[in-house]
Amino acid sequence: MSRPGIKIVGSINLDLVASADHLPTPGETVTGATFAQHAGGKGANMALAAQRLGAAVELIGRVGKDAFAEGALALLKAGGVNLDGVTEDESAPTGVALIGVDAKGENQIIVASGANGHLDAADVAGAGPCDAVLCQLEVPVPAVMEAAKIEARLFAVNLAPALPVPAELLERADLLIVNEVEAAYYGEALHRGGGLVALTLGGEGAVLYRAGEEVARMPAYAVPVIDTTGAGDTFCGALVVALAEGMEEGAALRFASAAAALAVTKPGAQPAIPMRKDVEAFLSDKA
Ligand SMILES: Nc1ncnc2c1ncn2[C@@H]1O[C@H](COP(=O)(O)OP(=O)(O)OP(=O)(O)O)[C@@H](O)[C@H]1O
């Protein structure tokens, strides 16, 4: 099929990343870290992932009127993501994520949502039809509920971070994507709408359910792990691109797992998101 059009409603952050030997316990100060900054936020990461993996993406979100905004949007701009739906908030700063990464690639994240917290239904209302819509929960729920009204064949929600949402959202979604923490939080409510549910299990892989029945399972690809930040976001963007293209469910899960596996082999979130050709080369290598 031709390039799918995907609208992503979500967060835009600047990730401030400190890499250290180990992550601090409460009250502990870890020294000797190295610092880097990367554009991030689940919405932005998924937008870049979907764009690099073959879709024409429009991002709807908010940033602050500050120097962080430019850094937060730089790779999206360079990647060709349509940013017409990104507005500058009058009062709140650009969202920031403080990320710690240890020597094994495990991470700890604190998010100050800033302008993301001001995204409202009016920012989303009026968005035209497209092939697929993908949201997460780092922006207010009313904006996500409005996104559910956009005319599209696939309405997908990554229920991250886990927080209370109207039952209607879970029932309305054609695809819900959760990790183990989120799956435990939402429980059986995930399957009530009868749509697809993708459960990601980190280094253990991912499972796809339809109406509560397992339809596909993928162990994680064995790759050298450098930094798992953004693996889940890459997985979400990739899965939605694949399904929007009409890929069969098992093939779509394999595509998403390959994209996410490549993402963990590099540091940072957005810089680590692979291109479509890299995922295809990886998959043909594994075939
Ligand atoms: N160590 C790993 N090796 C290979 N693939 C991995 C690894 N960790 C994660 N993945 C891939 O990424 C997918 C998503 O990972 P995970 O379940 O950790 O998502 P998440 O909890 O949303 O992650 P994050 O919030 O850190 O981005 C997994 O289903 C798997 O396909």
The ligand as a MOL file (V3000), in Angstrom:
LIG
                    3D

  0  0  0     0  0            999 V3000
M  V30 BEGIN CTAB
M  V30 COUNTS 31 33 0 0 0
M  V30 BEGIN ATOM
M  V30 1 N 16.6210 -6.0390 25.8840 0
M  V30 2 C 15.8940 -6.0840 24.7870 0
M  V30 3 N 16.2930 -6.7800 23.6980 0
M  V30 4 C 15.5600 -6.8440 22.5730 0
M  V30 5 N 14.3570 -6.2250 22.4440 0
M  V30 6 C 13.9060 -5.5130 23.4860 0
M  V30 7 C 14.6350 -5.3950 24.7070 0
M  V30 8 N 13.9290 -4.6020 25.5570 0
M  V30 9 C 12.8080 -4.2690 24.9000 0
M  V30 10 N 12.7760 -4.8160 23.6660 0
M  V30 11 C 11.7030 -4.7160 22.6650 0
M  V30 12 O 10.9780 -3.5380 22.9220 0
M  V30 13 C 9.6180 -3.8550 23.2330 0
M  V30 14 C 9.0960 -2.8720 24.2390 0
M  V30 15 O 9.8920 -2.9360 25.4000 0
M  V30 16 P 9.2840 -2.7430 26.8580 0
M  V30 17 O 8.3380 -3.8330 27.1820 0
M  V30 18 O 10.4660 -2.5580 27.7640 0
M  V30 19 O 8.4630 -1.3990 26.6710 0
M  V30 20 P 8.2220 -0.2180 27.7040 0
M  V30 21 O 8.1130 -0.7750 29.0780 0
M  V30 22 O 7.1130 0.5710 27.1380 0
M  V30 23 O 9.6340 0.4990 27.5280 0
M  V30 24 P 10.1450 1.9930 27.6850 0
M  V30 25 O 9.1150 2.7310 28.4790 0
M  V30 26 O 11.4700 1.8260 28.3790 0
M  V30 27 O 10.3240 2.4910 26.2960 0
M  V30 28 C 9.6370 -5.3040 23.6990 0
M  V30 29 O 8.3760 -5.9200 23.5050 0
M  V30 30 C 10.7370 -5.8850 22.8160 0
M  V30 31 O 10.1960 -6.2060 21.5440 0
M  V30 END ATOM
M  V30 BEGIN BOND
M  V30 1 1 1 2
M  V30 2 1 2 3
M  V30 3 2 2 7
M  V30 4 2 3 4
M  V30 5 1 4 5
M  V30 6 2 5 6
M  V30 7 1 6 7
M  V30 8 1 6 10
M  V30 9 1 7 8
M  V30 10 2 8 9
M  V30 11 1 9 10
M  V30 12 1 10 11
M  V30 13 1 11 12
M  V30 14 1 11 30
M  V30 15 1 12 13
M  V30 16 1 13 14
M  V30 17 1 13 28
M  V30 18 1 14 15
M  V30 19 1 15 16
M  V30 20 2 16 17
M  V30 21 1 16 18
M  V30 22 1 16 19
M  V30 23 1 19 20
M  V30 24 2 20 21
M  V30 25 1 20 22
M  V30 26 1 20 23
M  V30 27 1 23 24
M  V30 28 2 24 25
M  V30 29 1 24 26
M  V30 30 1 24 27
M  V30 31 1 28 29
M  V30 32 1 28 30
M  V30 33 1 30 31
M  V30 END BOND
M  V30 END CTAB
M  END
